[in-house]
Amino acid sequence: MHSVAPLPESQQLPQLLGSWLQKHANLSAGECQHILNLWQEQQHETRLPQLLLKLGAVSPSALSVGLSELLNLPRLTSQDHPDRPICNDVLSIGFLKRHRILPIAADDNNITLAMTDPSDELAVQSVSLACQKNVQRVVIDDSELQELFDCLYGESDSALNQLLDGMDQGEASNEVDINQLRDMASEAPVIRLVNLLIQTACERNASDIHIEPFEKSVKVRLRCDGSLTEIEAPPPQMAAAVISRIKIMASLDIAERRLPQDGRINMKVQGSSVDIRVSTVPCIHGESVVMRLLRRDQLVLDFAHLGLTRDALHQLKQLLAHPHGLLVVSGPTGSGKTTTLYTALSQLNRPERKIITVEDPVEYKLNGINQIQVNAGIGLSFASALRTIVRQDPDVIMVGEMRDLEAARICVQSALTGHLVLSTLHTNEAAGCITRLLEMGVEDYLLSSTLTAAIGQRLVKRLCRHCAESYQPVPELLHAICRHTSQKPDPDMRLYHPKGCDKCGQSGFSGRIAIVEILEMSEAIRQQILQHADARQLQKTAIKEGMRTLYVDGCLKALAGETTFEEVLRVTQEQ
């Protein structure tokens, strides 16, 4: 059973504070009694130390000195400031701010809690139960606590949580009139909340915002570097208004809550233009909303920035130099396929070339390139758009995804008639592109004649350059890596792991890089396509001809200190 360190004389704190104020704050006995009466009239809704600060009866630093003396507790020193959030997986920032507390240290059994009001037993007991640790208290003044909040959680989080803390915590209701909902969505607190939420996501370089309503709560999560992180959410009764506000911004029908909807928002955040794709899906407790953030100012269309090695970069540039053919990029959702295609288009974008794209949706608007947005509702599918654009005299065609046989056949036919065609497929590896196209019904003789290369791709977290630490791997692991990468074992070889610093928000990672495998067409692979060989056979042949697999490319990047070996295993699932 975990315990809480006893607090001396906590029951007499109001009287003790009154006496201390008379002595050190130059307040009369009548003024002190007036403050105590005011505190009692509020039925203890406000903690006494907080009331003293609001009334201006004492400064934050003087109050912390007084509480430290009266309760015989140490004060927080600058040496004790934490460099990262403590127990943030079980203690929300909203809870910490409401109680004006902050964990500053923790071990297996104990947690040290900096408190502006050490007599707040509810806060202490709650932390002890949530963390399953014994609680030790230190005193901190309110201004210092706010600085630590801003440093550890960011100013936008501070503003967001202050807004959430001030909202009514009433009960949620699913029965809300549409007109009432529209009025609520137009109120200043809701508008400010949505704007702060988007601002927070941008400052954390998040790619997506997830808003998920449940029976008695709402979850808000940000996807940063491929991983979801939960942040403070609005109260459940505000969920409908927040979602309606987002739908209004995206020009969606707020009265329609039974069918999925898709929309788009264009807005400026801190002077930067942000495109936001909005998707809503009805769930049993409301509508789930996902917002994809596309920041033009952060789009760097350069293969070196994507993390490609010198050999892969040279090989890819040679493939793009072909006047015609089919180049396919494969990988699961979120593996950076579209970014790779956009980067390829930027390399090909010259005045002497006409480039047309067919996308669903158009993620980034590229200057000098004709981009077509697929709209199935009016019959503008990938296939119908492709049938049209081949009569537009293009040199390069980019197809967002080959979703069906008709689109795949048109891509192959376009490549056969002298166009350079770029597209994507959802397969696990490069060799899988070939078997997938054959399974869809593309003729083997056409595919073997037109396919230039298939590229498999994954994204791994990039290690922070400021804090990554090297370590000596066990000999068995080192020999396994060297065996796959065809390198000679070297005792000085090192791997790296994340540490965390202010530059990377204590995560140890900063952004993501691509690991790739490029299966380039050869005579042997053409023969295997005609024989309908499976993906494993195609991959073995490509490896014999020099193809570097995803796993090998990842291992080389791990040895170079660009990522961790664990990240490589996570995305490749190879042992």
VEXKOL-668914 format. One line per field, with one value per residue (C-alpha): residue number from 1; residue in three letters; x, y, z. Coordinates in steps of 0.2 Angstrom, whole numbers, always signed. Example, Ala and Ser with C-alpha at 12.3 -4.5 7.8 and 13.67 -1.06 7.14 Angstrom:
BEGIN
nr <- c(1; 2) .
rest <- c(Ala; Ser) .
X <- c(+62; +68) .
Y <- c(-22; -5) .
Z <- c(+39; +36) .
END
This chain:
BEGIN
nr <- c(1; 2; 3; 4; 5; 6; 7; 8; 9; 10; 11; 12; 13; 14; 15; 16; 17; 18; 19; 20; 21; 22; 23; 24; 25; 26; 27; 28; 29; 30; 31; 32; 33; 34; 35; 36; 37; 38; 39; 40; 41; 42; 43; 44; 45; 46; 47; 48; 49; 50; 51; 52; 53; 54; 55; 56; 57; 58; 59; 60; 61; 62; 63; 64; 65; 66; 67; 68; 69; 70; 71; 72; 73; 74; 75; 76; 77; 78; 79; 80; 81; 82; 83; 84; 85; 86; 87; 88; 89; 90; 91; 92; 93; 94; 95; 96; 97; 98; 99; 100; 101; 102; 103; 104; 105; 106; 107; 108; 109; 110; 111; 112; 113; 114; 115; 116; 117; 118; 119; 120; 121; 122; 123; 124; 125; 126; 127; 128; 129; 130; 131; 132; 133; 134; 135; 136; 137; 138; 139; 140; 141; 142; 143; 144; 145; 146; 147; 148; 149; 150; 151; 152; 153; 154; 155; 156; 157; 158; 159; 160; 161; 162; 163; 164; 165; 166; 167; 168; 169; 170; 171; 172; 173; 174; 175; 176; 177; 178; 179; 180; 181; 182; 183; 184; 185; 186; 187; 188; 189; 190; 191; 192; 193; 194; 195; 196; 197; 198; 199; 200; 201; 202; 203; 204; 205; 206; 207; 208; 209; 210; 211; 212; 213; 214; 215; 216; 217; 218; 219; 220; 221; 222; 223; 224; 225; 226; 227; 228; 229; 230; 231; 232; 233; 234; 235; 236; 237; 238; 239; 240; 241; 242; 243; 244; 245; 246; 247; 248; 249; 250; 251; 252; 253; 254; 255; 256; 257; 258; 259; 260; 261; 262; 263; 264; 265; 266; 267; 268; 269; 270; 271; 272; 273; 274; 275; 276; 277; 278; 279; 280; 281; 282; 283; 284; 285; 286; 287; 288; 289; 290; 291; 292; 293; 294; 295; 296; 297; 298; 299; 300; 301; 302; 303; 304; 305; 306; 307; 308; 309; 310; 311; 312; 313; 314; 315; 316; 317; 318; 319; 320; 321; 322; 323; 324; 325; 326; 327; 328; 329; 330; 331; 332; 333; 334; 335; 336; 337; 338; 339; 340; 341; 342; 343; 344; 345; 346; 347; 348; 349; 350; 351; 352; 353; 354; 355; 356; 357; 358; 359; 360; 361; 362; 363; 364; 365; 366; 367; 368; 369; 370; 371; 372; 373; 374; 375; 376; 377; 378; 379; 380; 381; 382; 383; 384; 385; 386; 387; 388; 389; 390; 391; 392; 393; 394; 395; 396; 397; 398; 399; 400; 401; 402; 403; 404; 405; 406; 407; 408; 409; 410; 411; 412; 413; 414; 415; 416; 417; 418; 419; 420; 421; 422; 423; 424; 425; 426; 427; 428; 429; 430; 431; 432; 433; 434; 435; 436; 437; 438; 439; 440; 441; 442; 443; 444; 445; 446; 447; 448; 449; 450; 451; 452; 453; 454; 455; 456; 457; 458; 459; 460; 461; 462; 463; 464; 465; 466; 467; 468; 469; 470; 471; 472; 473; 474; 475; 476; 477; 478; 479; 480; 481; 482; 483; 484; 485; 486; 487; 488; 489; 490; 491; 492; 493; 494; 495; 496; 497; 498; 499; 500; 501; 502; 503; 504; 505; 506; 507; 508; 509; 510; 511; 512; 513; 514; 515; 516; 517; 518; 519; 520; 521; 522; 523; 524; 525; 526; 527; 528; 529; 530; 531; 532; 533; 534; 535; 536; 537; 538; 539; 540; 541; 542; 543; 544; 545; 546; 547; 548; 549; 550; 551; 552; 553; 554; 555; 556; 557; 558; 559; 560; 561; 562; 563; 564; 565; 566; 567; 568; 569; 570; 571; 572; 573; 574; 575) .
rest <- c(Met; His; Ser; Val; Ala; Pro; Leu; Pro; Glu; Ser; Gln; Gln; Leu; Pro; Gln; Leu; Leu; Gly; Ser; Trp; Leu; Gln; Lys; His; Ala; Asn; Leu; Ser; Ala; Gly; Glu; Cys; Gln; His; Ile; Leu; Asn; Leu; Trp; Gln; Glu; Gln; Gln; His; Glu; Thr; Arg; Leu; Pro; Gln; Leu; Leu; Leu; Lys; Leu; Gly; Ala; Val; Ser; Pro; Ser; Ala; Leu; Ser; Val; Gly; Leu; Ser; Glu; Leu; Leu; Asn; Leu; Pro; Arg; Leu; Thr; Ser; Gln; Asp; His; Pro; Asp; Arg; Pro; Ile; Cys; Asn; Asp; Val; Leu; Ser; Ile; Gly; Phe; Leu; Lys; Arg; His; Arg; Ile; Leu; Pro; Ile; Ala; Ala; Asp; Asp; Asn; Asn; Ile; Thr; Leu; Ala; Met; Thr; Asp; Pro; Ser; Asp; Glu; Leu; Ala; Val; Gln; Ser; Val; Ser; Leu; Ala; Cys; Gln; Lys; Asn; Val; Gln; Arg; Val; Val; Ile; Asp; Asp; Ser; Glu; Leu; Gln; Glu; Leu; Phe; Asp; Cys; Leu; Tyr; Gly; Glu; Ser; Asp; Ser; Ala; Leu; Asn; Gln; Leu; Leu; Asp; Gly; Met; Asp; Gln; Gly; Glu; Ala; Ser; Asn; Glu; Val; Asp; Ile; Asn; Gln; Leu; Arg; Asp; Met; Ala; Ser; Glu; Ala; Pro; Val; Ile; Arg; Leu; Val; Asn; Leu; Leu; Ile; Gln; Thr; Ala; Cys; Glu; Arg; Asn; Ala; Ser; Asp; Ile; His; Ile; Glu; Pro; Phe; Glu; Lys; Ser; Val; Lys; Val; Arg; Leu; Arg; Cys; Asp; Gly; Ser; Leu; Thr; Glu; Ile; Glu; Ala; Pro; Pro; Pro; Gln; Met; Ala; Ala; Ala; Val; Ile; Ser; Arg; Ile; Lys; Ile; Met; Ala; Ser; Leu; Asp; Ile; Ala; Glu; Arg; Arg; Leu; Pro; Gln; Asp; Gly; Arg; Ile; Asn; Met; Lys; Val; Gln; Gly; Ser; Ser; Val; Asp; Ile; Arg; Val; Ser; Thr; Val; Pro; Cys; Ile; His; Gly; Glu; Ser; Val; Val; Met; Arg; Leu; Leu; Arg; Arg; Asp; Gln; Leu; Val; Leu; Asp; Phe; Ala; His; Leu; Gly; Leu; Thr; Arg; Asp; Ala; Leu; His; Gln; Leu; Lys; Gln; Leu; Leu; Ala; His; Pro; His; Gly; Leu; Leu; Val; Val; Ser; Gly; Pro; Thr; Gly; Ser; Gly; Lys; Thr; Thr; Thr; Leu; Tyr; Thr; Ala; Leu; Ser; Gln; Leu; Asn; Arg; Pro; Glu; Arg; Lys; Ile; Ile; Thr; Val; Glu; Asp; Pro; Val; Glu; Tyr; Lys; Leu; Asn; Gly; Ile; Asn; Gln; Ile; Gln; Val; Asn; Ala; Gly; Ile; Gly; Leu; Ser; Phe; Ala; Ser; Ala; Leu; Arg; Thr; Ile; Val; Arg; Gln; Asp; Pro; Asp; Val; Ile; Met; Val; Gly; Glu; Met; Arg; Asp; Leu; Glu; Ala; Ala; Arg; Ile; Cys; Val; Gln; Ser; Ala; Leu; Thr; Gly; His; Leu; Val; Leu; Ser; Thr; Leu; His; Thr; Asn; Glu; Ala; Ala; Gly; Cys; Ile; Thr; Arg; Leu; Leu; Glu; Met; Gly; Val; Glu; Asp; Tyr; Leu; Leu; Ser; Ser; Thr; Leu; Thr; Ala; Ala; Ile; Gly; Gln; Arg; Leu; Val; Lys; Arg; Leu; Cys; Arg; His; Cys; Ala; Glu; Ser; Tyr; Gln; Pro; Val; Pro; Glu; Leu; Leu; His; Ala; Ile; Cys; Arg; His; Thr; Ser; Gln; Lys; Pro; Asp; Pro; Asp; Met; Arg; Leu; Tyr; His; Pro; Lys; Gly; Cys; Asp; Lys; Cys; Gly; Gln; Ser; Gly; Phe; Ser; Gly; Arg; Ile; Ala; Ile; Val; Glu; Ile; Leu; Glu; Met; Ser; Glu; Ala; Ile; Arg; Gln; Gln; Ile; Leu; Gln; His; Ala; Asp; Ala; Arg; Gln; Leu; Gln; Lys; Thr; Ala; Ile; Lys; Glu; Gly; Met; Arg; Thr; Leu; Tyr; Val; Asp; Gly; Cys; Leu; Lys; Ala; Leu; Ala; Gly; Glu; Thr; Thr; Phe; Glu; Glu; Val; Leu; Arg; Val; Thr; Gln; Glu; Gln) .
X <- c(+0; +7; +7; +8; +21; +12; +10; +13; -1; -11; -28; -22; -15; -28; -24; -6; -6; -16; -3; +11; +3; +1; +19; +27; +15; +10; -8; -19; -29; -45; -39; -33; -50; -59; -49; -53; -71; -71; -63; -76; -90; -84; -87; -68; -71; -54; -39; -33; -16; -24; -36; -22; -13; -29; -32; -14; -12; +5; +17; +20; +38; +33; +19; +30; +42; +28; +21; +38; +41; +24; +23; +42; +44; +58; +57; +61; +78; +83; +94; +78; +70; +65; +71; +56; +38; +37; +23; +14; +6; -5; -6; -14; -8; -25; -26; -9; -14; -30; -21; -6; +6; +20; +30; +49; +56; +51; +59; +52; +43; +43; +37; +42; +28; +31; +15; +9; -2; +5; -10; -20; -23; -35; -21; -8; -20; -24; -6; -2; -16; -13; +6; +6; +20; +23; +22; +35; +31; +41; +35; +35; +29; +15; +26; +40; +27; +20; +37; +40; +24; +28; +45; +40; +23; +25; +15; +2; -2; -3; -15; -25; -27; -31; -45; -51; -49; -61; -75; -90; -89; -108; -115; -115; -130; -133; -149; -144; -154; -145; -148; -142; -127; -123; -124; -112; -100; -100; -96; -79; -73; -76; -68; -53; -52; -52; -39; -28; -29; -23; -9; -3; -3; +7; +20; +22; +24; +10; +3; -14; -27; -39; -54; -64; -80; -84; -98; -91; -76; -67; -50; -39; -23; -9; +1; +19; +33; +21; +16; +0; +1; -14; -16; -29; -46; -62; -76; -88; -102; -91; -87; -102; -99; -80; -84; -98; -85; -73; -87; -92; -74; -72; -89; -98; -116; -117; -135; -128; -121; -126; -114; -96; -90; -74; -69; -54; -49; -36; -30; -14; -6; +8; +10; +11; -2; -9; -20; -31; -40; -55; -63; -78; -85; -101; -98; -110; -106; -104; -93; -75; -64; -47; -38; -23; -11; -2; +10; +17; +31; +38; +37; +55; +55; +73; +78; +93; +81; +71; +86; +91; +108; +120; +118; +99; +99; +110; +99; +83; +89; +94; +77; +68; +79; +70; +59; +45; +41; +31; +39; +29; +31; +24; +22; +8; -2; +9; +25; +28; +24; +16; +30; +42; +31; +30; +49; +51; +39; +49; +65; +56; +47; +55; +47; +50; +39; +21; +16; -2; -7; -23; -24; -37; -35; -23; -12; +0; -2; +13; +17; +19; +10; -8; -16; -33; -44; -53; -72; -81; -98; -98; -90; -72; -63; -45; -49; -60; -47; -33; -43; -44; -27; -18; -26; -19; -1; +8; +26; +24; +9; +7; -7; -10; -14; -18; -34; -42; -38; -44; -33; -18; -21; -22; -5; +3; -4; +2; +20; +20; +15; +30; +24; +34; +21; +23; +11; +9; +2; -1; +11; +23; +39; +44; +43; +25; +21; +24; +13; -1; -2; -2; -16; -26; -26; -12; -5; +12; +20; +14; +20; +37; +39; +34; +39; +55; +57; +47; +52; +47; +47; +45; +48; +58; +60; +76; +87; +90; +107; +109; +107; +109; +120; +131; +133; +142; +130; +132; +144; +129; +119; +134; +138; +120; +120; +137; +131; +115; +125; +140; +152; +166; +164; +173; +174; +173; +156; +142; +123; +114; +99; +88; +92; +80; +84; +76; +79; +68; +55; +64; +58; +76; +69; +67; +57; +57; +68; +64; +72; +70; +73; +73; +69; +76; +70; +82; +81; +80; +66; +57; +58; +51; +37; +32; +33; +22; +35; +30; +36; +49; +57; +57; +65; +79; +83; +84; +95; +107; +108; +112; +96; +98; +82; +73; +81; +98; +95; +88; +103; +115; +106; +106; +125; +127; +117; +102; +90; +89; +90; +74; +65; +72; +65; +48; +45; +53; +48; +64; +74) .
Y <- c(+0; +17; +31; +50; +59; +67; +86; +94; +105; +105; +107; +124; +131; +145; +152; +149; +159; +173; +175; +174; +187; +199; +197; +197; +205; +220; +215; +219; +207; +213; +212; +194; +189; +197; +186; +171; +175; +177; +161; +152; +161; +153; +136; +132; +132; +141; +135; +148; +151; +154; +166; +176; +177; +183; +196; +202; +200; +192; +189; +171; +170; +177; +164; +150; +155; +156; +139; +131; +139; +135; +117; +113; +108; +111; +124; +119; +125; +127; +112; +102; +108; +92; +92; +82; +78; +65; +52; +61; +45; +44; +63; +74; +92; +98; +89; +96; +114; +113; +108; +119; +104; +97; +80; +84; +67; +49; +32; +15; +19; +38; +53; +71; +84; +102; +111; +129; +123; +108; +106; +100; +83; +78; +82; +72; +57; +57; +57; +43; +32; +36; +33; +20; +28; +37; +56; +68; +87; +102; +120; +130; +148; +150; +160; +148; +134; +142; +144; +126; +122; +133; +125; +107; +107; +122; +139; +133; +118; +131; +142; +126; +119; +136; +137; +119; +122; +137; +127; +121; +103; +99; +83; +79; +76; +68; +77; +94; +105; +109; +128; +127; +117; +130; +144; +135; +132; +150; +155; +163; +149; +135; +145; +148; +130; +123; +136; +132; +114; +116; +128; +115; +102; +113; +117; +99; +95; +83; +76; +72; +77; +63; +68; +53; +54; +40; +38; +48; +56; +63; +58; +70; +63; +70; +59; +65; +56; +41; +39; +44; +55; +60; +78; +87; +85; +96; +91; +78; +91; +102; +88; +91; +110; +107; +94; +106; +120; +110; +104; +122; +127; +113; +117; +101; +98; +99; +92; +76; +65; +48; +47; +50; +67; +74; +92; +104; +119; +132; +143; +152; +147; +159; +166; +149; +142; +126; +114; +103; +88; +84; +67; +63; +46; +42; +31; +25; +40; +54; +58; +53; +67; +65; +81; +78; +94; +98; +112; +120; +128; +112; +103; +100; +91; +85; +66; +70; +77; +61; +52; +42; +36; +42; +25; +25; +43; +40; +25; +34; +49; +37; +29; +46; +50; +37; +45; +32; +18; +14; +18; +11; +16; +3; +3; +4; +19; +33; +27; +43; +36; +53; +63; +53; +55; +74; +74; +65; +77; +92; +84; +82; +99; +108; +120; +108; +94; +94; +85; +80; +71; +62; +62; +58; +70; +83; +85; +99; +111; +111; +126; +122; +105; +101; +92; +84; +80; +63; +65; +49; +57; +65; +50; +57; +41; +37; +27; +41; +54; +44; +41; +60; +66; +54; +66; +81; +77; +75; +69; +63; +56; +54; +43; +44; +25; +11; +5; -6; -15; -2; +11; -1; -5; +13; +17; +2; +7; +25; +19; +9; +23; +34; +42; +42; +36; +37; +28; +19; +3; -4; -19; -24; -24; -19; -37; -37; -23; -35; -49; -37; -30; -48; -53; -38; -44; -34; -44; -51; -47; -29; -27; -34; -22; -6; -8; +2; -1; -5; +4; -2; +11; +13; +28; +27; +40; +50; +51; +69; +74; +84; +70; +53; +42; +28; +11; -5; -19; -37; -47; -58; -43; -35; -51; -53; -35; -37; -53; -44; -28; -38; -28; -34; -35; -21; -20; -1; -2; +7; +8; +23; +25; +41; +51; +66; +85; +102; +102; +86; +89; +75; +62; +58; +59; +73; +69; +54; +47; +34; +17; +10; -5; -2; -17; -12; -22; -34; -48; -61; -53; -50; -69; -72; -60; -70; -86; -78; -81; -76; -61; -71; -78; -61; -53; -67; -63; -44; -47; -58; -43; -31; -25; -18; -23; -12; -21; -19; -1; +2; -7; +4; +20; +13; +10; +28; +35; +41; +29; +15; -3; -6; +6; -4; -20; -11; -6; -21; -35; -45; -54) .
Z <- c(+0; -5; +7; +8; +18; +33; +33; +49; +56; +40; +49; +57; +40; +38; +56; +54; +37; +45; +59; +46; +35; +49; +53; +36; +24; +34; +35; +50; +60; +53; +35; +38; +46; +31; +19; +29; +30; +11; +9; +20; +11; -5; +3; +0; -19; -20; -11; +2; -6; -23; -15; -7; -24; -33; -20; -21; -3; -5; -19; -26; -19; -2; -1; -5; +8; +21; +17; +17; +35; +42; +35; +37; +19; +7; -7; -25; -31; -49; -48; -45; -61; -72; -90; -96; -90; -77; -77; -91; -96; -81; -76; -88; -90; -86; -69; -65; -69; -60; -44; -47; -45; -55; -53; -53; -49; -48; -45; -42; -26; -24; -33; -28; -31; -32; -25; -24; -10; -1; +10; -5; +1; -14; -26; -16; -14; -32; -38; -26; -32; -51; -50; -37; -28; -11; -12; -6; -6; -10; -11; -27; -31; -44; -56; -56; -59; -74; -81; -79; -87; -102; -103; -102; -111; -123; -123; -134; -123; -109; -118; -123; -106; -98; -110; -106; -88; -89; -98; -90; -84; -86; -93; -111; -121; -138; -141; -147; -159; -175; -174; -156; -162; -175; -162; -150; -164; -168; -150; -146; -133; -146; -160; -149; -144; -162; -167; -152; -156; -174; -168; -155; -168; -180; -166; -163; -181; -180; -197; -190; -177; -171; -161; -155; -144; -132; -120; -106; -113; -128; -134; -144; -151; -162; -174; -172; -182; -185; -167; -158; -142; -132; -127; -116; -123; -121; -109; -117; -118; -129; -142; -153; -154; -158; -171; -179; -179; -189; -201; -203; -207; -219; -228; -222; -218; -199; -199; -207; -194; -201; -216; -218; -225; -232; -233; -234; -223; -229; -215; -209; -192; -186; -203; -212; -224; -219; -229; -218; -225; -214; -213; -202; -199; -188; -173; -159; -148; -161; -175; -176; -185; -192; -199; -210; -209; -225; -222; -238; -229; -222; -239; -245; -262; -262; -262; -250; -237; -238; -232; -248; -248; -262; -272; -271; -276; -291; -296; -294; -305; -318; -318; -319; -334; -345; -358; -355; -344; -328; -311; -296; -278; -265; -246; -233; -229; -221; -229; -238; -256; -261; -255; -265; -281; -278; -276; -292; -301; -295; -302; -319; -319; -333; -346; -360; -351; -349; -332; -328; -311; -306; -287; -274; -265; -272; -256; -262; -276; -287; -298; -316; -315; -320; -306; -307; -292; -293; -289; -290; -286; -303; -312; -313; -308; -310; -326; -334; -330; -337; -353; -355; -351; -363; -376; -368; -375; -358; -356; -338; -330; -311; -305; -286; -285; -297; -288; -302; -317; -329; -321; -321; -339; -345; -335; -344; -361; -358; -353; -369; -380; -375; -358; -342; -329; -310; -298; -281; -275; -258; -256; -243; -254; -271; -279; -273; -285; -300; -293; -288; -305; -313; -300; -305; -323; -332; -346; -342; -359; -357; -339; -343; -358; -349; -330; -327; -308; -292; -276; -259; -245; -227; -215; -199; -185; -187; -172; -165; -170; -154; -141; -149; -139; -146; -138; -142; -148; -143; -154; -160; -166; -174; -184; -190; -196; -205; -213; -221; -226; -232; -221; -211; -193; -184; -165; -166; -175; -165; -165; -157; -146; -142; -126; -127; -126; -128; -146; -149; -135; -125; -137; -144; -162; -175; -190; -201; -216; -229; -231; -248; -260; -279; -289; -307; -322; -329; -342; -329; -320; -337; -340; -322; -325; -341; -330; -317; -303; -285; -276; -266; -282; -289; -274; -273; -291; -288; -273; -283; -295; -282; -275; -257; -247; -235; -220; -227; -231; -213; -205; -215; -208; -191; -192; -198; -183; -193; -184; -172; -175; -166; -178; -193; -185; -181; -199; -208; -196; -201; -188) .
END
